[in-house]
């Protein structure tokens, strides 16, 4: 039996957001590792923003480990339109859930943060030691700060109560079954959809936000899930840990790459009246490698090909 399998074989694991994009992959990997029981609290049964629903969920399920993936999340447009909801829902969900997990004896809490928690101007690659060196980029600050409070809480509860809560900072995710809704999707699914729909409609240009100069790093969803489970198995320390691929790409280069992979041969028009978002994003991933042996495996172009193929096959559904 592998190390990870032996860790999970006696564990009742609650995966909030387990029906979502990342959650489904985490759940599948938990099944492969032989987790004793996997609990997925759906919003239809438990609204985890509400304290009463958190209490009912914990009383119903009695988990040993909580992996908190659930989040109210979206791209720049969604963050700009719903800053109050993104702040309140994410803060209430996480803070109350961790507090009640500690009170009810849940042995380990794995809090999933966001790269949006980093200051707007952070030395690249982003080191976890720079997390408090400034204010986040304005368009996603309410979301980023709400998630960042889970780090404060995890460290405070470890210091005062000896509670085993850890905090992980994944970079932007992508992969099959991503959110392709144009109102709330992130940049990769948005670009894939725009390119394919423009190609099919015979349009020769696509309008994109900003000027294309910002850079981003992307992590394939299966790699992210593996990093989360390795940390759950092996990491029990207060320091936050980045999860990333270590590869940085400019948005204009990303657009050109997705155009090539989808077969769109038109041009991009950059709408500079719309925000760019954070100027650069790329993570220092050395701590994850040193502390629990995580390194991303997926080649970026191959990951994009798989994501494009999934969208073509599933878009009607």
C-alpha positions as CSV (number, residue, x, y, z in Angstrom):
1,X,0.0,0.0,0.0
2,X,1.4,3.4,-1.0
3,X,2.0,6.1,1.6
4,X,-0.9,8.2,0.5
5,X,-3.2,5.2,0.4
6,X,-2.4,4.3,4.0
7,X,-3.1,7.8,5.1
8,X,-6.6,7.9,3.6
9,X,-7.7,4.3,4.3
10,X,-9.2,5.2,7.7
11,X,-10.3,8.8,6.9
12,X,-13.7,10.2,6.5
13,X,-13.0,13.2,4.1
14,X,-15.3,16.1,3.5
15,X,-14.5,17.9,0.2
16,X,-16.4,21.2,0.1
17,X,-16.9,22.2,-3.5
18,X,-16.4,18.5,-4.3
19,X,-18.9,18.7,-7.2
20,X,-17.0,21.5,-8.9
21,X,-14.2,21.8,-11.4
22,X,-11.3,21.1,-9.0
23,X,-13.4,19.2,-6.5
24,X,-14.3,16.4,-8.9
25,X,-10.7,15.7,-9.6
26,X,-9.8,15.7,-5.9
27,X,-12.7,13.3,-5.2
28,X,-11.6,11.0,-8.0
29,X,-8.0,10.9,-6.7
30,X,-9.3,10.3,-3.1
31,X,-11.2,7.3,-4.5
32,X,-8.0,6.0,-6.2
33,X,-6.2,6.4,-2.9
34,X,-8.8,4.3,-1.0
35,X,-10.3,7.0,1.2
36,X,-12.7,5.3,3.8
37,X,-15.5,7.7,3.0
38,X,-15.8,10.9,0.9
39,X,-18.4,13.5,1.8
40,X,-19.5,16.1,-0.8
41,X,-21.8,18.7,0.9
42,X,-23.8,20.2,-2.0
43,X,-25.2,23.7,-1.8
44,X,-28.7,22.3,-2.3
45,X,-28.4,20.5,1.1
46,X,-25.9,22.6,3.0
47,X,-25.4,26.4,2.3
48,X,-22.0,26.7,4.0
49,X,-22.3,30.5,4.2
50,X,-24.9,29.8,7.0
51,X,-23.7,28.7,10.4
52,X,-26.7,26.5,11.0
53,X,-26.0,24.5,7.8
54,X,-22.3,24.1,8.7
55,X,-23.4,22.7,12.1
56,X,-25.9,20.3,10.5
57,X,-23.3,19.2,7.9
58,X,-20.7,18.4,10.6
59,X,-23.3,16.6,12.8
60,X,-24.4,14.5,9.8
61,X,-21.0,13.5,8.5
62,X,-18.4,13.6,11.3
63,X,-15.3,14.1,9.0
64,X,-11.7,13.4,10.0
65,X,-10.4,15.8,7.3
66,X,-11.9,18.8,5.6
67,X,-10.6,19.9,2.3
68,X,-12.2,23.3,1.8
69,X,-12.4,24.0,-2.0
70,X,-15.8,25.7,-2.1
71,X,-15.6,29.3,-3.2
72,X,-17.6,32.1,-4.9
73,X,-15.2,32.9,-7.7
74,X,-14.9,34.3,-11.2
75,X,-12.8,36.3,-13.6
76,X,-12.1,40.1,-13.6
77,X,-15.6,41.0,-14.8
78,X,-17.3,38.8,-12.1
79,X,-15.1,40.2,-9.4
80,X,-15.8,43.8,-10.5
81,X,-19.6,43.2,-10.5
82,X,-19.9,41.2,-7.2
83,X,-17.1,42.4,-4.8
84,X,-19.4,42.4,-1.8
85,X,-20.7,38.9,-2.4
86,X,-17.3,37.5,-3.2
87,X,-16.0,39.0,0.1
88,X,-18.9,38.0,2.4
89,X,-19.6,34.6,1.0
90,X,-16.0,33.4,1.0
91,X,-15.2,34.9,4.4
92,X,-18.3,33.5,6.1
93,X,-18.0,30.1,4.5
94,X,-14.3,29.6,5.4
95,X,-14.0,31.2,8.8
96,X,-17.1,29.6,10.3
97,X,-16.3,26.2,8.8
98,X,-12.7,26.2,10.2
99,X,-14.0,27.4,13.6
100,X,-16.6,24.7,13.9
101,X,-14.2,22.1,12.6
102,X,-11.8,22.9,15.4
103,X,-14.7,22.9,18.0
104,X,-16.1,19.5,16.8
105,X,-12.8,17.7,16.6
106,X,-12.1,17.5,12.9
107,X,-8.4,16.4,12.9
108,X,-7.2,18.4,9.9
109,X,-8.4,21.4,7.9
110,X,-6.9,22.0,4.5
111,X,-7.7,25.6,3.4
112,X,-7.4,26.5,-0.2
113,X,-6.5,30.1,-0.8
114,X,-5.8,32.0,-4.0
115,X,-3.0,33.7,-5.9
116,X,-5.3,36.8,-5.8
117,X,-4.2,37.2,-2.1
118,X,-0.8,38.4,-3.2
119,X,0.0,42.1,-3.4
120,X,-0.5,43.8,-6.7
121,X,3.2,44.5,-7.1
122,X,5.0,41.5,-5.9
123,X,8.6,40.5,-6.9
124,X,8.4,37.7,-9.5
125,X,8.4,34.8,-8.9
126,X,5.9,35.3,-5.9
127,X,7.4,33.9,-2.7
128,X,5.2,33.1,0.2
129,X,7.3,35.4,2.3
130,X,6.0,38.4,0.2
131,X,2.4,37.7,0.9
132,X,1.9,40.6,3.3
133,X,4.0,43.2,1.5
134,X,1.1,45.2,0.0
135,X,-2.5,45.4,-1.1
136,X,-3.9,43.0,-3.7
137,X,-4.8,44.1,-7.2
138,X,-8.0,46.1,-6.8
139,X,-10.4,44.2,-9.1
140,X,-10.0,41.0,-7.0
141,X,-8.9,42.3,-3.6
142,X,-12.2,41.5,-1.8
143,X,-12.1,37.9,-2.9
144,X,-8.3,37.6,-2.3
145,X,-8.5,39.1,1.2
146,X,-11.5,37.0,2.2
147,X,-9.5,33.9,1.3
148,X,-6.3,35.3,2.9
149,X,-8.1,35.5,6.3
150,X,-8.1,31.7,6.4
151,X,-4.3,31.8,6.6
152,X,-4.5,34.2,9.6
153,X,-7.1,32.0,11.2
154,X,-5.2,28.7,10.5
155,X,-2.0,30.2,12.1
156,X,-3.9,31.7,15.0
157,X,-5.8,28.4,15.8
158,X,-2.5,26.5,15.5
159,X,-0.8,28.9,17.9
160,X,-3.5,29.0,20.5
161,X,-5.2,25.6,20.2
162,X,-2.6,23.4,18.4
163,X,-5.1,22.9,15.6
164,X,-3.8,21.3,12.4
165,X,-4.9,23.7,9.7
166,X,-2.8,24.3,6.6
167,X,-3.1,26.9,3.9
168,X,-2.3,26.4,0.2
169,X,-2.1,29.0,-2.6
170,X,-2.9,27.6,-6.0
171,X,-2.2,29.7,-9.1
172,X,-4.8,30.0,-11.9
173,X,-6.2,26.6,-12.8
174,X,-7.3,25.2,-16.2
175,X,-8.3,21.9,-17.7
176,X,-11.2,19.8,-19.0
177,X,-14.6,20.6,-17.4
178,X,-13.5,24.2,-16.5
179,X,-16.2,27.0,-16.4
180,X,-16.8,28.2,-19.9
181,X,-19.6,30.6,-19.0
182,X,-18.7,33.9,-20.6
183,X,-20.1,35.9,-17.7
184,X,-17.8,34.3,-15.1
185,X,-15.1,32.3,-16.7
186,X,-11.3,32.8,-16.3
187,X,-9.0,33.7,-19.1
188,X,-8.2,30.3,-20.6
189,X,-11.8,29.0,-21.0
190,X,-12.9,32.4,-22.1
191,X,-10.2,32.5,-24.9
192,X,-11.0,29.0,-26.0
193,X,-14.7,29.7,-26.3
194,X,-14.1,33.1,-28.1
195,X,-11.7,31.5,-30.7
196,X,-13.9,28.5,-31.5
197,X,-17.1,30.6,-31.7
198,X,-15.5,33.2,-33.9
199,X,-14.1,30.5,-36.2
200,X,-17.5,28.9,-36.6
201,X,-19.2,32.2,-37.2
202,X,-16.6,33.3,-39.8
203,X,-15.6,36.3,-37.8
204,X,-12.0,37.5,-38.4
205,X,-11.5,39.4,-35.2
206,X,-11.9,39.0,-31.4
207,X,-12.1,41.8,-28.8
208,X,-10.1,41.0,-25.6
209,X,-9.8,43.1,-22.4
210,X,-6.7,45.1,-21.5
211,X,-3.6,45.3,-23.7
212,X,-2.3,41.7,-23.5
213,X,0.8,42.6,-21.5
214,X,0.0,41.0,-18.1
215,X,1.6,37.6,-17.4
216,X,0.0,34.6,-15.8
217,X,0.9,31.2,-14.6
218,X,-1.4,28.3,-15.0
219,X,-1.7,24.9,-13.2
220,X,-3.5,21.9,-14.8
221,X,-6.4,20.8,-12.6
222,X,-5.1,17.3,-12.1
223,X,-1.7,18.7,-10.9
224,X,-3.5,21.0,-8.5
225,X,-5.5,18.1,-7.1
226,X,-2.4,16.0,-6.6
227,X,-0.7,18.9,-4.8
228,X,-3.6,19.4,-2.5
229,X,-3.7,15.7,-1.6
230,X,0.1,15.5,-1.1
231,X,-0.1,18.4,1.3
232,X,-3.0,16.8,3.1
233,X,-1.0,13.7,3.6
234,X,2.5,15.1,4.4
235,X,2.3,18.8,5.4
236,X,1.4,19.9,9.0
237,X,3.1,23.3,9.3
238,X,1.8,26.9,9.7
239,X,3.6,28.4,6.6
240,X,1.5,29.0,3.5
241,X,2.5,27.1,0.4
242,X,2.2,28.0,-3.3
243,X,1.0,25.4,-5.8
244,X,2.0,26.2,-9.3
245,X,3.7,25.0,-12.5
246,X,6.6,27.5,-12.5
247,X,5.8,28.7,-16.1
248,X,4.8,32.3,-16.8
249,X,3.2,33.5,-20.1
250,X,1.9,36.9,-21.3
251,X,-1.8,37.0,-22.1
252,X,-1.1,38.1,-25.7
253,X,1.1,35.1,-26.1
254,X,-1.5,32.9,-24.5
255,X,-4.1,34.2,-26.9
256,X,-1.9,33.5,-29.9
257,X,-1.2,30.0,-28.6
258,X,-4.9,29.2,-28.1
259,X,-5.7,30.7,-31.5
260,X,-3.2,28.3,-33.1
261,X,-4.5,25.3,-31.2
262,X,-8.1,26.0,-32.0
263,X,-7.4,27.0,-35.6
264,X,-8.6,30.6,-35.3
265,X,-6.6,32.6,-37.8
266,X,-8.1,36.1,-37.3
267,X,-6.8,39.0,-35.3
268,X,-7.2,40.1,-31.7
269,X,-8.3,43.7,-30.9
270,X,-7.3,44.8,-27.4
271,X,-9.8,47.0,-25.6
272,X,-7.6,49.1,-23.4
273,X,-10.5,50.7,-21.7
274,X,-11.0,47.5,-19.8
275,X,-8.7,46.5,-16.9
276,X,-5.6,44.3,-17.2
277,X,-5.7,42.9,-13.7
278,X,-2.5,42.2,-11.9
279,X,0.6,43.1,-14.0
280,X,2.5,39.8,-13.4
281,X,1.8,36.4,-11.8
282,X,4.3,33.7,-11.4
283,X,5.0,31.6,-8.4
284,X,8.1,30.4,-6.6
285,X,7.1,26.7,-6.3
286,X,10.2,25.5,-4.3
287,X,8.5,25.3,-0.9
288,X,5.9,22.7,-2.2
289,X,8.7,20.6,-3.6
290,X,10.8,20.8,-0.4
291,X,8.0,20.3,2.1
292,X,5.8,17.6,0.5
293,X,7.4,16.7,-2.8
294,X,5.0,18.3,-5.2
295,X,6.0,19.2,-8.8
296,X,3.5,19.9,-11.6
297,X,3.7,17.3,-14.4
298,X,1.4,18.5,-17.2
299,X,3.0,20.1,-20.3
300,X,1.2,23.4,-20.8
301,X,0.4,23.0,-24.5
302,X,-0.8,19.4,-24.0
303,X,-3.0,20.6,-21.2
304,X,-4.5,23.2,-23.5
305,X,-5.1,20.6,-26.2
306,X,-7.0,18.5,-23.7
307,X,-9.1,21.4,-22.5
308,X,-10.0,22.5,-26.0
309,X,-10.9,18.9,-26.9
310,X,-13.2,18.7,-23.9
311,X,-15.0,21.9,-24.8
312,X,-15.5,20.8,-28.4
313,X,-17.0,17.5,-27.2
314,X,-19.1,18.9,-24.4
315,X,-20.2,22.4,-25.4
316,X,-23.7,21.5,-26.4
317,X,-24.3,20.0,-23.0
